[in-house]
């Protein structure tokens, strides 16, 4: 698979997961017994973490290597997702949120997007290829994120 294909695939998988999570995260946290204030703090940590991670990592990604930083962020995303799946500890959830690798929005605007958009022109062939690559990238994100949001209706339906 080409680098461009990998970027598209990861964008699609991540966007689907973000769409799915954007619908369920608040309800799941409330269902775990957290107060609305605690849920708000956790959601804020997700937003703040995204902003902080963009500031910290995207400036250093070129020096450290985009692929290395990208892989590190993917590993952090997996760990953060595991924390959200396995605990209702407020401190752990806030810490996981501050990694900046999870999103409360269908379309992620955090560190992954910044690094991927820097990688797209190199992966695409020429200026026309670059414009097309950005269009396809954004379409994949929007469609996969929307599909994830729709799929979030599945678990409650299955419980019934």
C-alpha positions as CSV (number, residue, x, y, z in Angstrom):
1,X,0.0,0.0,0.0
2,X,1.3,3.5,-0.9
3,X,1.9,6.2,1.7
4,X,-1.2,8.0,0.4
5,X,-3.2,4.8,0.8
6,X,-2.1,4.4,4.4
7,X,-3.0,8.0,5.2
8,X,-6.4,7.5,3.7
9,X,-6.9,4.2,5.5
10,X,-5.9,5.6,8.9
11,X,-8.0,8.7,8.4
12,X,-11.0,6.5,7.6
13,X,-10.6,4.2,10.6
14,X,-9.9,7.1,13.0
15,X,-12.8,9.2,11.7
16,X,-15.2,6.3,12.1
17,X,-14.0,5.8,15.7
18,X,-14.3,9.5,16.4
19,X,-17.8,9.7,14.9
20,X,-18.8,6.6,17.0
21,X,-17.2,8.1,20.1
22,X,-18.6,11.6,19.6
23,X,-22.1,10.2,20.0
24,X,-21.4,7.8,22.9
25,X,-18.7,9.3,25.1
26,X,-20.9,11.7,27.0
27,X,-23.7,9.2,27.5
28,X,-21.3,6.4,28.4
29,X,-19.6,8.5,31.1
30,X,-22.9,9.6,32.5
31,X,-24.1,6.0,32.4
32,X,-20.9,5.0,34.4
33,X,-22.2,7.2,37.2
34,X,-20.2,10.4,36.6
35,X,-22.0,13.7,37.3
36,X,-22.7,16.2,34.5
37,X,-19.9,18.4,35.9
38,X,-17.4,15.5,35.8
39,X,-18.5,14.6,32.3
40,X,-17.9,18.3,31.3
41,X,-14.4,18.3,32.8
42,X,-13.5,15.1,30.9
43,X,-14.9,16.5,27.6
44,X,-13.0,19.7,28.3
45,X,-9.8,17.6,28.8
46,X,-10.4,16.0,25.4
47,X,-10.6,19.4,23.7
48,X,-7.7,21.0,25.7
49,X,-5.6,17.9,25.0
50,X,-6.1,18.2,21.3
51,X,-5.1,21.8,21.3
52,X,-2.0,21.2,23.5
53,X,-0.9,18.2,21.5
54,X,-1.1,20.1,18.2
55,X,1.1,22.8,19.7
56,X,3.6,20.4,21.2
57,X,3.9,17.8,18.6
58,X,3.3,19.3,15.2
59,X,6.2,21.8,15.6
60,X,8.5,19.0,16.5
61,X,7.3,16.3,14.1
62,X,9.6,17.4,11.3
63,X,12.7,17.2,13.5
64,X,11.7,14.0,15.2
65,X,10.3,12.4,12.1
66,X,6.7,12.6,11.1
67,X,6.3,8.8,10.9
68,X,7.8,8.4,14.4
69,X,5.6,11.1,15.9
70,X,2.5,9.7,14.1
71,X,3.2,6.1,15.4
72,X,3.7,7.5,18.9
73,X,0.3,9.3,18.7
74,X,-1.4,6.2,17.4
75,X,0.0,4.2,20.4
76,X,-1.2,7.0,22.7
77,X,-4.6,6.8,21.1
78,X,-4.8,3.1,21.7
79,X,-3.8,3.6,25.4
80,X,-6.3,6.4,25.9
81,X,-9.1,4.4,24.3
82,X,-8.3,1.5,26.6
83,X,-8.5,3.9,29.6
84,X,-11.9,5.1,28.5
85,X,-13.1,1.5,28.0
86,X,-11.8,0.1,31.2
87,X,-12.2,2.7,34.0
88,X,-14.4,5.4,35.4
89,X,-11.6,7.0,37.4
90,X,-11.9,10.7,36.9
91,X,-8.2,11.3,37.2
92,X,-7.3,8.6,34.7
93,X,-10.0,9.8,32.2
94,X,-8.8,13.4,32.4
95,X,-5.2,12.3,31.9
96,X,-6.2,10.1,28.9
97,X,-8.1,13.1,27.5
98,X,-5.1,15.3,27.8
99,X,-3.1,13.1,25.5
100,X,-5.0,14.9,22.7
101,X,-5.5,11.7,20.8
102,X,-9.3,11.3,21.3
103,X,-11.9,13.7,20.0
104,X,-15.4,14.7,20.9
105,X,-16.1,15.7,17.3
106,X,-16.9,13.7,14.2
107,X,-14.0,15.3,12.4
108,X,-10.8,15.4,14.3
109,X,-8.8,18.6,14.1
110,X,-5.9,17.6,16.4
111,X,-2.4,16.4,15.9
112,X,-3.2,13.6,13.5
113,X,-4.8,15.9,11.0
114,X,-1.9,18.4,11.3
115,X,0.7,15.7,10.6
116,X,-1.3,14.0,7.9
117,X,-1.9,17.3,6.0
118,X,1.8,18.0,6.1
119,X,2.5,14.5,4.7
120,X,-0.2,14.6,1.9
121,X,1.7,16.8,-0.6
122,X,4.7,14.5,-0.4
123,X,2.6,11.4,-0.8
124,X,0.6,12.9,-3.8
125,X,2.1,13.4,-7.2
126,X,2.5,17.1,-8.1
127,X,0.2,20.1,-7.4
128,X,-2.8,18.6,-9.1
129,X,-2.4,15.3,-7.2
130,X,-2.0,17.3,-4.0
131,X,-5.3,19.1,-4.5
132,X,-7.0,15.8,-5.3
133,X,-5.4,14.1,-2.3
134,X,-6.7,16.8,0.1
135,X,-10.2,16.4,-1.4
136,X,-10.2,12.7,-1.1
137,X,-8.7,12.9,2.4
138,X,-11.5,15.3,3.6
139,X,-14.2,13.3,1.9
140,X,-13.0,10.1,3.6
141,X,-13.0,11.8,7.0
142,X,-16.5,13.3,6.6
143,X,-18.0,10.1,5.3
144,X,-16.3,7.8,7.8
145,X,-17.0,10.1,10.7
146,X,-20.7,10.3,9.7
147,X,-20.8,6.5,9.4
148,X,-19.3,6.1,12.8
149,X,-21.9,8.5,14.3
150,X,-24.7,6.5,12.7
151,X,-23.2,3.2,13.8
152,X,-23.3,4.5,17.4
153,X,-27.0,3.8,17.3
154,X,-26.2,0.1,17.1
155,X,-25.2,-0.7,20.7
156,X,-28.4,0.8,22.2
157,X,-30.5,-1.0,19.6
158,X,-28.8,-4.3,20.3
159,X,-29.4,-4.0,24.0
160,X,-33.1,-3.7,23.3
